[in-house]
């Protein structure tokens, strides 16, 4: 991560001040405390079937039985339903929920550090610390770091990938981290193996980073947008090719992501769809249980496509409902919708969202150029579009929140500036 800058350079550039160290320790303590307090018994894990599936995949990998798990809905094994990134991470943690939560606490704390370093490209230490504080105290990031889900790992990989693409610190005088498109692009490409819905992010972020870095002698990209797009596509291909080859060996089909796409699409577009995920009735559809893994994926894909064509108005309504669910300031699902969680989530999300809006609406005086705002907003725009076409949930927006914390810091710069101006006017009038 520190390619091109040694520890002395980082210290001299004030990239890791003591206040940041205290904030990182606080972030780690909150995440460790929450994660280690979570139960690991079978009943608790089963409350979220995704957790059971990931742990079963990890156990099979650790025992040398390959990447597959038993799907009780269809009473059959599935081999390409999940990408291998997160199961491999769990395997490295010994398939232990406790060890995984401790590792995720460290990983999520590293996301706070990445937010700070990203902010240093545009802000002074104080404003960058504010952005890092928003990430450190984010109750949604803290909550999901204690679950056996891929959100924490994917969020960290996305945030560090964006940092490596854009760079950090004062690059005009060669202080800080310079952009490293190959490393950043590779990290974003590998993140697809953790969450396959992020397959479009490497190209989008690579091209927008090229726009961001092309002024003056910061032109680290040559050939405008074609070269970064080609580079990101190549890295994405290299990252996914081994997985696709393995799927062709196992299932006799080159599957580049998963066999879960069709079911997810149908989950979002059917007669009973509400915008939330509810797959309880899927297994009872005629002929589904007897179909193969590939046949089920094709069947649900075609069913969802037909339903959208037959119900265009309702499809638009569902897409809006999914967007609202994804960006709700409070948890809505049965799993996360306790009254305490709603209060904590709302008290954090509402001021955060207002600062983000303020940071986007104010001009360059807040420290962020138009190109910078677009770059930082790409994950939020992409996630919104993707989940409008599948299902909506607060958990899906988590990877976009670290970058949005930087925009919120720009909003705070504007607020502080206005307060200072008001104070000066008030003092002058009182004299």
N, C-alpha and C positions, 0 to 999 in steps of 0.2 A: 504493500500500500504506500510505502514511503519512497518509492522509486524516484531518484533524482534529487532527494533532499535528505540530509543526515539529521541526526538528533540535534546537533548543535545549531544547524540552520533553522530547525523548527522552533527551538527555544528562543533564538535570537529574533525570529519573526513573530514572536508572541502567539504562536499557534496553539500552544498548550499552557495557558496561564494557570496559576494556582486555583483561581475561581472555577475554571473549567474542570479541573481535577475534582474539586469538591462536588460539582454538579454531577459528574460521572459516577462518583461514589454513591451519591444519593439515588441516582437512577438505578444503579446496580442493586442497591439495598432494597429499593421498592420492588424490583422485579424478582429478586431472590426470595424476599419475604412472601410475596404473593404466590410464586410458583411452588415453593416448598410447602405452602399451607394447603395446596390442592390435593385431594385424595387420588389414589392410583388404583383403587379396587376396580374389579370388572364392571360393576354396576355404574360407577362414575364414568368410566371410559365409554361405555355403551350409550350414555346419554347423547353423545355425538358420534354417529356411526363412522364418520370420517376418521376419528381417532383410532377406532378399532381396526379399520382397514389399513391405515398406515403402520400400526404396530404389527399387524399380521404379516404385511409385506416385509417389514424389517426383520421379524423373526425368521421368516423363510429364507431371506438373504443370508442372515447370520448362520443358519444351519446348512447352507449350501443347496437349498431346494429351489432357487430361482425366484423371480419376481412375479408372484401370483398370490391371490387370496380367494377365499371362498365367499361368494355372494349369496347370502341366505334368501334373498328375494327370488332368485332364479334357481337356487339349489345347484350351483355350478361354479367352477373356478373361472376367474377372469385373469388374463395375462397382460393386457395393455390398457387397463382401466385407469391406472395412475402412472404418471411419469416417475422415473427412478430417483430424482433429486432428493426429495425429502425422506423417502425410505432409506437411502444411503446415509443421510445424516443421522437418522435414528439408529442405524446399524453401527455407526461410529460411536454412538452413545451407549452401545451395549443393549439396545432395544429396551432401555430402562426409562420409564416416564420421568422419574426423578432426575436422572442424569440429563435427559433431554431438556427438562425445564431449567436446570442450572446452566446448561450450554446456551439455551435461548435467552436467558437473562444477560449473559455476556454479549451475545450477538446483538440483542436489542439495545444494550448500552453502547455498543459500537455504532449503532445507527445514530444515537445522540451525538457522538463525536463527529460522524460524517456530516450531520446537519450543521454543526459549528464550523467545520472546515469549509463546507460549501458556502456558508454565509460570509466567510472572510473574503471571498472574492469581491463582494459588494459593500460590506459593512465594516465598521470598526468593531473592536472587541466587545463593547457593551451591547450593541445590537445583535451581534453574533451569539453572545451568551443568552440573550433573550430568546432567539430562535431555538437554541439548544435546550433551553428550559422548557419551552413549549413541547418539544419532543420528549424530554425527560419525564414530564408530569402528565403526558397524554394517557388518560385512563384506559383508552381502547388498546393502545400498544402494550400497556402493562398487563391488561387482562388477557390478551391473546398470547402473550409470552408464556403464560402458565398453562396453555392448552397444547395438545399434541396435534397441531395443525401447521400448515406450511406458511401461514401469514408472516410470522416473525422472520424466518429465513429469507423469504422472497423480498420482504421490505428492506432488509439490510443489503441484500445483493443489488437491488434496484437503486438504493440511495448511494451506495459506494460506487456503483457503475456510473451514475450521473455525476458524481464528484470527479471521477477519473476522466470523464469526457470533457467537463467544463474547466477543471482546475480550481485552485483555491489561492487565496492570499493576493498580495500585490505583485502581479506578474510583470508589471512595467519595469521594475528594478530587479527582476529575477529572484524574488523572494516568495516562498510558498510553493505549492504543488502545481506544476505545469500540467496541461492536458495530456493524457495518454490514451488516445483513441483505441488502440489495439487492446490494451488491458481493460479499459472500460467496456468496450464492445464485447469482449470475450466474457466478462462477468455478466453482462446483461443477457448474452446468448445462453450461458449456462443456467441463468435464472429461469429460462423457459422450461427446463427440466424439473424445476420446483413447482412452477405454476404455468401450465401450457397456454393459458389465455393471454399471457404476456408476449406472445410470439411476434407481435408487431412493434413492440417498444424499442428494440435495438435500432431498427431503421429510422423510426420517428425521432428518437433522441439523438441518434448519430447525425442526422441531417440538421436538426435544430441546433445542436452543439456546433456544427460547422458554421452556421449563420452567426452564432454567438461569438465565435472565436476568429472570425475572418477579418476583423478591422485592423488596419495598421500592421505592425509586426507581430500581432497575435494570430496571424493567419497560419495556424498549424495544419490546416487542411488545404490541399491544392486541388484544383479542378472543381471548385464550387461544390454542388451537392451530389454530383454523380459519383465522385470517388468515395465519400463517406457512406453513401447508400450501398455501393458495391462492396465496400469493406464490411459493413454490418450484415449484409446478406451472406457474404462468404463465411463470416464467423458464426452466424446462425446455422448455416448448413453444416459446418464442421461440428458444432455442438450437438446437433440433432441426428447426424448421420449414423453414429453407432447405435443409438436407440432405434432408429428406423430399420437398420439392418437386423438388429435383434428381433424386432417384431416380424420382419419378413421370414426369419428363420423359424420362429415359433408359430406364427399364424398364417404364413404364406401370403403376407400382404405388407407393403411398405407403408406403415402407419407412422407418421412423423410426430404426432402429438399423442392422443389417446383414443380409446373407443368409448369415451364418456361424453363426447360432444353431442351426439344425437339425443341421448337421454336428457342432457341438460337443456337442449333446445326445446324438446317436447315438454319438459317440466315448466318452461316459461310460456308456452303457447299451446293451450288445449282448452276444452270447454270449462274445466274447473280451475283454471289458472287464476291466481290473484296477484302475482308479482313476486310472491315469496316461493320458496322451494317446498314442494310437497310431493314426494315420490311414492306415497303409500299405495296408490292405486295402480302404479305402473306394472307391477308384477302380475296383476290380475287380468291384463289385456289378453285377448285370445291369441294363442300361438307364441307369445313372447317367451315363456319359460322353456319351450322346446327349441327355440332358435339358438344359434351359436352366438358367440360374443360379437363377431363382425356383422352377422345378420341383424342382431338387435340394434346395433349402432345405425345401420342403414335404414332399418324400419322406422326408428324414432326420428331420424333426420327427415325422411320423406313425409312422415305424419305431421311434423312441425311445419314444414314448408307448405304443405297443402292447407293446413289450418290457417296460416297467415294469409295465403291467397284468398281463402274463402271468407275471412273475417278481417279485412283491412282496418276498419274503424276500431274494432275491439283490440286489435294488435297494437295500434297507436296508444290506446288507453292503458294497456298493460305495460308498454314501454315507459310511459310517464310514471306509472305506479312504481316500477322498478327503480327508476331514477330517484324518486322521492324516498323510497326505502333505503337505497344505497347511501343517500346523503342526509338521512334523518339525524338530527342532533342527539336523539336518544335511542337506545336499543328498542326494537319492536318485537323481536322473536320471543318465543316461550323460553328458550334457553338463556337469553341474556336480558330479558325484560323485567327483572325484579325492580321494585320501586327504588331501592337504594341505587342500583345501577343507572336508572333513568335520571335521578337527581345528579349523580356524579357526572354522568355523560353530558347532560344539558348544561350544567354549570361550567364545564370545560368547553364544549363544542360551540355554544352560542357566541361567547366573546371571541373565540378563535375564528369562527366564520366571519364575524363582523370585521375583524382585523384583516382577514384575507381579502374581503371585498374592498375594504378601504385601500389596501396595498395595491390592488389591481386597478382601482379607479383613479388614483393619484398619479401625477406625472413622474418624470425621471428624478425629480427633486428628492424623492424618498430613497434613492440609491439604486433602484432597479430600472434598467432600460426596458423598452418594449420587448426586445428579443429575449432578455432574461426572464421576463414574466411568462412569455410563451413557453420557453424551455422548462421552467419550473411547473407550469400548469399542464404540460403534455400528459403525465401519468393520470391526472384527474380526468382530463378530457377522454383519454383512451379508455380508462376503466368505466366511465359513465356510458360510453358508446357500446362497449362489449357487453356490459351487464343489462343494458336496455334490451339486448337481443337474447338474453338468457333468463337469469333470475336476479333479484335484487336483495342485498343484505349489507348491513353496516360493515361487516367483516371484509367485504371485497374492496372497500375504499381505503383500507389501512395503508397499503403501499404508497398511496399518493400523499399521505399526511405529512411525512417529513419534509418534502419539497414545499408543501403549502405552509409549513412553519416558517420558512424563509420569506415567503410572501407576506405572512402575518407580521414578521419583524419589520418589513417595509411599512406596513400600516401603522405599527407602533412608532416608527420614526416620524411619520406625519403627525400623529397625535401629540407626541412630545414637542415637535416643532411648533404646533399651534398653541400648545399650553405655554411654551416659553414666550411666544409673541404676545399672548394675552397677558402674561405676568409683566412683561416689559411695559406694555401700554398702561396697565393698571398702576404700576409704580410711577410711571411718568405723569399720569393724571393726578396722582396723590401728592406730588411734589409742588 
